[in-house]
Amino acid sequence: MNEILDARHTWQPPRPPGRGRADHTAIVGCDLFVDGVAVESPGPAADLARLHEQAREQDGAFVWLGLHEPTEAALTRVAEVFGVHPLAVEDILHREQRVKIERYEDMVFLVVRAAQYVEHERITATSEIVSTGFVRLLVGPHFVITVRQGTVMELGSLRADLGADPALLARGPWSVVHAILDRLVDVYVDIAAAMQTDIELTEAAVFAPGTPVTVEQIYQLKRQLMKFKAAVLPLQRPLAALAGKQFADLPKEVRRYFGDVADHHIAAVEQVIAFDDVLNALLQARLAQLTVDQNNDMRTIASWAAIAALPTAIAGVYGMNFAHMPELTSRYGYPTVMLLLLLSATVLYRVLRRAGWL
């Protein structure tokens, strides 16, 4: 097992397999960039202390370290090397975090929520349409650390794309932050377009004859939209801060790039808010349809009950044990009563049918 170089540049003896492996399996990418070019990419076996020291000693150099669900021991190890504030470490270890941006002296801590559209054939009462996960970013003068939770938004392809654009990476660690947020917002826009298709199909089904869509399906779609909304809307404040005067120490060109990302993000926010209004209207419309259907069913039941009640009443009168009853002695008494029963039921049926109750 590779030995680990600590922050004071002293070697430590190999640790037991469990602990030693935990420090390195969390690393999914590590690169040292100088003037936008990756001069060293050791990966999981990175000597973090040495790389950080080299980045600090060279102009235009920084380290991009990628972590995926690090253990407390691994994260503490990284924090020691890069001087990460303990409060930031504590926030990273808490899986559920609100989207935010905080400054700790010369380091900035950013929490964003990535999203991914889950393909599905049809929407059911339990369909998962949107999957989300947190991405934490620690940005210092000579490093950027990305910490992912879950499988949402892998950064391997982004790392490769940025590696092919040295001019962009030459702007420093914030160029990586911009690229991540830019891709994040682009995914938001793509998810919004996919959800728009789901909502349009649901809307068409709600007002189609037979209304095959259930309230549970609409509610599940709304729940998934709320999950997506919880990822999209809170990002407004961090983007506004990065593009505004709160981070005036950032180069003007970098803040201009963040402003462009914020503009694209506003379009996604407006779509999500509009979707929420549409689904609220669809839910109310479907509930109104159910109420109307229940009323129609009750009228139908009441109509048949009335049709059955009238002949029953007539037959009940003739079922009384009295000696002097109308038509008891008549040869045509029984057929006359049966005809009366049939005629009364027919007339009442036609009246209720004309009234729209049947």
C-alpha positions as CSV (number, residue, x, y, z in Angstrom):
1,M,0.0,0.0,0.0
2,N,1.2,3.5,-0.8
3,E,2.6,5.4,2.1
4,I,1.0,8.8,2.8
5,L,3.0,12.0,3.1
6,D,1.6,14.2,5.8
7,A,1.3,18.0,5.8
8,R,4.8,18.4,7.5
9,H,6.5,16.3,4.8
10,T,7.3,13.4,7.1
11,W,6.7,9.8,6.1
12,Q,4.4,7.7,8.3
13,P,4.6,3.9,8.4
14,P,1.9,2.1,6.5
15,R,-1.4,1.9,8.3
16,P,-3.7,-1.1,8.7
17,P,-5.4,-1.9,5.4
18,G,-8.8,-0.5,6.4
19,R,-7.6,3.0,7.4
20,G,-5.0,3.4,4.7
21,R,-7.4,2.4,2.0
22,A,-10.0,4.8,3.3
23,D,-7.7,7.8,2.8
24,H,-7.2,7.1,-0.9
25,T,-10.4,5.4,-2.2
26,A,-12.3,8.6,-1.8
27,I,-10.0,10.3,-4.4
28,V,-11.5,10.0,-7.8
29,G,-9.2,12.6,-9.5
30,C,-6.2,14.7,-8.7
31,D,-4.3,17.0,-11.0
32,L,-1.7,19.7,-10.7
33,F,-2.2,22.4,-13.3
34,V,0.4,25.0,-14.2
35,D,-0.7,27.7,-16.6
36,G,-3.7,25.6,-17.5
37,V,-1.7,22.5,-18.3
38,A,-1.9,19.3,-16.2
39,V,1.7,18.7,-15.4
40,E,1.0,15.8,-13.0
41,S,-2.1,13.6,-12.6
42,P,-1.3,11.0,-9.9
43,G,-4.9,10.0,-9.2
44,P,-5.8,8.1,-6.1
45,A,-2.1,7.6,-5.1
46,A,-1.6,11.4,-5.0
47,D,0.9,12.9,-2.5
48,L,-1.4,15.7,-1.6
49,A,1.0,17.6,0.6
50,R,3.8,17.7,-2.0
51,L,1.3,18.7,-4.8
52,H,-0.1,21.5,-2.6
53,E,3.3,22.8,-1.8
54,Q,4.3,22.8,-5.5
55,A,1.2,24.7,-6.4
56,R,1.9,27.4,-3.7
57,E,5.5,27.8,-4.9
58,Q,4.6,28.3,-8.6
59,D,2.7,31.2,-10.2
60,G,-0.4,30.1,-12.1
61,A,-0.5,26.7,-10.5
62,F,-3.3,25.0,-8.6
63,V,-4.4,21.5,-7.5
64,W,-7.8,20.1,-8.5
65,L,-8.7,17.3,-6.1
66,G,-11.9,15.3,-6.6
67,L,-13.4,13.3,-3.8
68,H,-16.4,11.0,-3.8
69,E,-18.2,10.4,-0.4
70,P,-15.1,10.6,1.7
71,T,-15.0,9.1,5.2
72,E,-14.4,11.4,8.1
73,A,-10.8,10.1,8.4
74,A,-10.1,10.8,4.7
75,L,-11.7,14.2,4.8
76,T,-9.8,15.2,8.0
77,R,-6.6,14.1,6.2
78,V,-7.4,16.4,3.2
79,A,-8.3,19.2,5.5
80,E,-5.0,19.1,7.3
81,V,-3.1,19.3,4.0
82,F,-5.1,22.1,2.5
83,G,-6.0,24.0,5.7
84,V,-9.7,23.6,5.3
85,H,-11.7,25.2,8.1
86,P,-13.3,22.7,10.6
87,L,-16.7,24.2,10.1
88,A,-16.5,23.4,6.4
89,V,-15.4,19.8,7.2
90,E,-18.4,19.5,9.6
91,D,-20.8,20.7,6.9
92,I,-19.4,18.2,4.3
93,L,-19.9,15.3,6.7
94,H,-23.6,16.2,7.1
95,R,-25.2,14.6,4.1
96,E,-28.2,17.0,3.9
97,Q,-27.1,20.6,3.5
98,R,-28.8,23.7,2.1
99,V,-27.4,25.3,-1.0
100,K,-25.0,28.1,0.2
101,I,-21.8,29.9,-0.2
102,E,-19.5,30.9,2.7
103,R,-16.1,32.5,3.0
104,Y,-13.5,31.3,5.5
105,E,-10.6,33.8,5.3
106,D,-8.9,33.0,2.0
107,M,-11.1,29.9,1.3
108,V,-14.6,29.8,-0.1
109,F,-17.0,26.9,0.6
110,L,-19.8,26.3,-1.8
111,V,-22.7,23.8,-1.6
112,V,-24.8,23.1,-4.7
113,R,-27.3,20.4,-5.5
114,A,-26.9,18.5,-8.7
115,A,-29.8,16.9,-10.5
116,Q,-30.3,14.1,-13.0
117,Y,-33.3,13.1,-15.1
118,V,-34.4,9.5,-14.7
119,E,-35.8,8.0,-17.9
120,H,-39.2,6.2,-17.5
121,E,-41.8,4.8,-19.8
122,R,-44.8,6.3,-17.9
123,I,-45.5,8.1,-14.8
124,T,-46.8,6.0,-11.9
125,A,-47.6,6.7,-8.3
126,T,-44.0,5.8,-7.4
127,S,-42.0,6.9,-10.4
128,E,-38.6,8.5,-9.8
129,I,-38.3,11.3,-12.3
130,V,-35.5,13.4,-10.8
131,S,-32.5,12.2,-8.8
132,T,-30.4,14.7,-6.8
133,G,-27.1,14.8,-5.0
134,F,-24.9,17.3,-3.3
135,V,-21.6,18.7,-4.7
136,R,-19.4,20.7,-2.3
137,L,-16.6,22.9,-3.5
138,L,-13.7,24.2,-1.5
139,V,-11.8,27.0,-3.3
140,G,-8.5,28.4,-2.2
141,P,-5.8,30.5,-3.9
142,H,-4.0,27.4,-5.1
143,F,-6.5,24.6,-5.0
144,V,-10.1,23.6,-5.7
145,I,-11.6,20.5,-4.0
146,T,-14.8,18.9,-5.2
147,V,-16.7,16.6,-3.0
148,R,-19.6,14.6,-4.5
149,Q,-22.3,12.7,-2.8
150,G,-24.2,10.0,-4.7
151,T,-23.8,9.2,-8.4
152,V,-25.3,12.4,-9.7
153,M,-23.1,14.7,-11.9
154,E,-19.9,12.8,-12.4
155,L,-17.0,15.2,-13.1
156,G,-14.7,12.9,-15.0
157,S,-15.9,14.1,-18.4
158,L,-15.8,17.7,-17.3
159,R,-12.2,17.2,-16.1
160,A,-11.3,15.9,-19.6
161,D,-13.0,18.7,-21.4
162,L,-11.3,21.3,-19.3
163,G,-8.0,19.6,-19.8
164,A,-8.4,20.3,-23.5
165,D,-8.8,24.0,-22.9
166,P,-5.6,25.3,-21.1
167,A,-6.5,28.9,-21.8
168,L,-9.6,28.5,-19.6
169,L,-7.8,26.7,-16.8
170,A,-5.0,29.3,-16.8
171,R,-7.5,31.6,-15.0
172,G,-7.0,29.5,-11.9
173,P,-9.2,27.5,-9.5
174,W,-12.3,29.6,-10.2
175,S,-12.3,28.5,-13.8
176,V,-13.1,25.0,-12.5
177,V,-15.9,26.4,-10.3
178,H,-17.4,28.2,-13.3
179,A,-17.2,25.1,-15.5
180,I,-19.0,23.0,-12.8
181,L,-21.7,25.6,-12.2
182,D,-22.1,26.1,-15.9
183,R,-22.6,22.4,-16.5
184,L,-24.9,22.2,-13.5
185,V,-27.2,24.8,-14.9
186,D,-27.1,23.3,-18.4
187,V,-28.3,20.0,-16.8
188,Y,-31.1,22.0,-15.0
189,V,-32.2,23.4,-18.4
190,D,-32.2,19.9,-20.0
191,I,-34.2,18.4,-17.1
192,A,-36.7,21.3,-17.3
193,A,-37.2,20.5,-21.0
194,A,-37.8,16.8,-20.3
195,M,-40.2,17.6,-17.4
196,Q,-42.1,19.9,-19.7
197,T,-42.8,16.9,-22.0
198,D,-44.0,14.9,-19.0
199,I,-46.3,17.7,-17.9
200,E,-47.7,18.3,-21.4
201,L,-48.5,14.6,-21.7
202,T,-50.1,14.6,-18.3
203,E,-52.1,17.7,-19.1
204,A,-53.4,16.1,-22.4
205,A,-54.4,12.9,-20.5
206,V,-56.2,14.8,-17.8
207,F,-58.6,16.4,-20.3
208,A,-58.8,13.5,-22.6
209,P,-62.0,11.4,-22.6
210,G,-61.8,8.7,-19.9
211,T,-59.2,10.7,-17.9
212,P,-56.7,7.8,-17.5
213,V,-54.5,9.8,-15.2
214,T,-55.0,9.4,-11.5
215,V,-54.5,12.0,-8.7
216,E,-51.7,9.9,-7.4
217,Q,-49.8,10.1,-10.7
218,I,-50.2,13.9,-10.8
219,Y,-49.1,14.2,-7.2
220,Q,-46.0,12.1,-7.8
221,L,-45.1,14.3,-10.7
222,K,-45.5,17.3,-8.4
223,R,-43.4,15.7,-5.7
224,Q,-40.6,15.2,-8.2
225,L,-40.9,18.7,-9.4
226,M,-40.6,20.0,-5.8
227,K,-37.4,17.9,-5.4
228,F,-36.1,19.5,-8.6
229,K,-37.2,22.9,-7.4
230,A,-35.3,22.5,-4.1
231,A,-32.2,22.0,-6.2
232,V,-32.7,24.9,-8.7
233,L,-34.1,27.8,-6.8
234,P,-31.6,28.1,-3.9
235,L,-28.7,28.5,-6.3
236,Q,-29.8,32.0,-7.2
237,R,-28.1,33.6,-4.1
238,P,-24.7,31.9,-4.6
239,L,-24.6,32.8,-8.3
240,A,-25.7,36.4,-7.5
241,A,-22.9,36.6,-4.9
242,L,-20.2,35.3,-7.3
243,A,-21.3,37.7,-10.1
244,G,-21.7,40.7,-7.7
245,K,-19.7,42.9,-5.4
246,Q,-19.7,40.4,-2.6
247,F,-16.8,38.7,-4.4
248,A,-15.2,41.8,-5.8
249,D,-11.7,40.3,-5.3
250,L,-12.4,37.9,-8.1
251,P,-11.1,39.0,-11.5
252,K,-13.7,40.9,-13.4
253,E,-13.6,38.5,-16.3
254,V,-14.4,35.6,-14.0
255,R,-17.3,37.4,-12.4
256,R,-18.6,38.1,-15.9
257,Y,-18.6,34.4,-16.6
258,F,-20.6,33.8,-13.4
259,G,-23.1,36.5,-14.5
260,D,-23.7,34.5,-17.7
261,V,-24.3,31.4,-15.7
262,A,-26.7,33.3,-13.5
263,D,-28.7,34.5,-16.6
264,H,-29.1,30.9,-17.8
265,H,-30.1,29.8,-14.3
266,I,-32.9,32.4,-14.2
267,A,-34.5,30.8,-17.3
268,A,-34.5,27.5,-15.5
269,V,-36.0,29.0,-12.4
270,E,-38.8,30.6,-14.4
271,Q,-39.6,27.3,-16.0
272,V,-39.7,25.5,-12.7
273,I,-42.1,28.1,-11.2
274,A,-44.3,27.9,-14.3
275,F,-44.4,24.0,-14.0
276,D,-45.4,24.3,-10.4
277,D,-48.4,26.5,-11.3
278,V,-49.4,24.1,-14.1
279,L,-49.3,21.1,-11.9
280,N,-51.3,22.8,-9.2
281,A,-54.0,23.6,-11.8
282,L,-53.9,20.1,-13.1
283,L,-54.3,18.7,-9.6
284,Q,-57.3,20.9,-8.9
285,A,-58.8,20.1,-12.3
286,R,-58.5,16.3,-11.7
287,L,-60.0,16.7,-8.2
288,A,-62.9,18.7,-9.7
289,Q,-63.4,15.9,-12.2
290,L,-63.5,13.3,-9.4
291,T,-66.1,15.4,-7.6
292,V,-68.2,15.7,-10.7
293,D,-67.9,12.0,-11.3
294,Q,-69.0,11.2,-7.8
295,N,-71.9,13.5,-8.1
296,N,-72.9,11.8,-11.4
297,D,-72.7,8.4,-9.7
298,M,-74.8,9.6,-6.8
299,R,-77.5,11.0,-9.2
300,T,-77.4,7.7,-11.1
301,I,-77.8,5.7,-7.9
302,A,-80.6,7.9,-6.7
303,S,-82.4,7.7,-10.0
304,W,-82.4,3.9,-10.1
305,A,-83.5,3.9,-6.4
306,A,-86.4,6.1,-7.3
307,I,-87.4,3.9,-10.3
308,A,-87.3,0.9,-8.0
309,A,-89.1,2.6,-5.2
310,L,-92.3,3.6,-7.1
311,P,-93.2,0.0,-8.3
312,T,-92.3,-1.2,-4.8
313,A,-94.7,1.3,-3.2
314,I,-97.5,0.2,-5.6
315,A,-96.8,-3.5,-5.0
316,G,-96.7,-2.9,-1.3
317,V,-100.2,-1.4,-1.3
318,Y,-101.6,-4.4,-3.1
319,G,-99.7,-6.7,-0.7
320,M,-101.8,-5.5,2.3
321,N,-104.2,-8.0,3.7
322,F,-107.5,-6.1,3.4
323,A,-110.7,-7.6,2.2
324,H,-111.8,-4.7,0.1
325,M,-108.9,-3.7,-2.3
326,P,-109.3,-2.1,-5.7
327,E,-109.7,-4.7,-8.5
328,L,-109.4,-7.7,-6.2
329,T,-112.4,-9.3,-7.7
330,S,-111.7,-8.1,-11.3
331,R,-110.5,-10.6,-13.8
332,Y,-108.1,-8.0,-15.2
333,G,-107.0,-6.7,-11.9
334,Y,-103.6,-8.4,-11.8
335,P,-102.6,-7.6,-15.4
336,T,-103.7,-4.0,-14.8
337,V,-101.5,-3.6,-11.7
338,M,-98.5,-5.2,-13.5
339,L,-99.0,-2.8,-16.4
340,L,-99.2,0.1,-13.9
341,L,-96.0,-1.0,-12.3
342,L,-94.2,-1.2,-15.7
343,L,-95.7,2.1,-17.0
344,S,-94.8,4.1,-13.9
345,A,-91.2,2.8,-14.0
346,T,-90.9,3.6,-17.7
347,V,-92.3,7.1,-17.3
348,L,-90.0,7.9,-14.4
349,Y,-87.0,6.5,-16.3
350,R,-87.8,8.8,-19.3
351,V,-88.2,11.8,-17.0
352,L,-84.9,11.2,-15.3
353,R,-83.1,10.5,-18.5
354,R,-84.3,13.7,-20.0
355,A,-83.1,15.5,-16.9
356,G,-79.6,14.1,-17.4
357,W,-79.6,12.0,-14.3
358,L,-79.3,8.7,-16.3
